[in-house]
Amino acid sequence: MAELTLETVPVIRLAEARDRDGIWRILEPVIRAGETYTLPRDFSREQALGYWFSPPHEVFVAETAEGVLGTYYLRANQAGGGSHVANCGYMTADWASGRGVARAMCAHSLEWARKRGFRAMQYNFVVATNVRAVRLWESFDFRTVGRLPGAFLHPALGPVDALVLFRSLEAG
């Protein structure tokens, strides 16, 4: 990982309308690759941004002087009786990979979720072949609580497992 300095540590803030171009530059290659998200690979810019910014998503960006390096959204995982559990989706720019951006966004999202009153965080569909992401989430004490055999159709590998990861946000 590249050494972090005050100039390279990302600032994470709520996304604004002016961030849409930077967010699209991150979303598009991830969506087109079709290896980690269940979004249609032919999503248009409008469809992708419409999904990412859809209510009730709270959207954030991680940025440095270089621009937007990553983005994530936070929402309640379910309505009603499941609304105390948060859910997030994260994407990092390919060119910023390995620089701690995803780690910074995860830490921020856990703290933000606590402040919003969520009691836990759950990732519903983590593609098992996304080993870097799985290792990162595990480093934040997420545990695999479910495995969905062959639930994700990977464009190169065919059917692969998807994982359900969970962690409490309560102290103790």
Helices and strands as residue ranges (DSSP letters): E 11-14, G 17-19, H 20-33, H 45-52, E 58-64, E 67-76, G 80-82, E 85-92, G 94-96, H 101-115, E 120-127, H 131-139, E 143-154, E 158-168
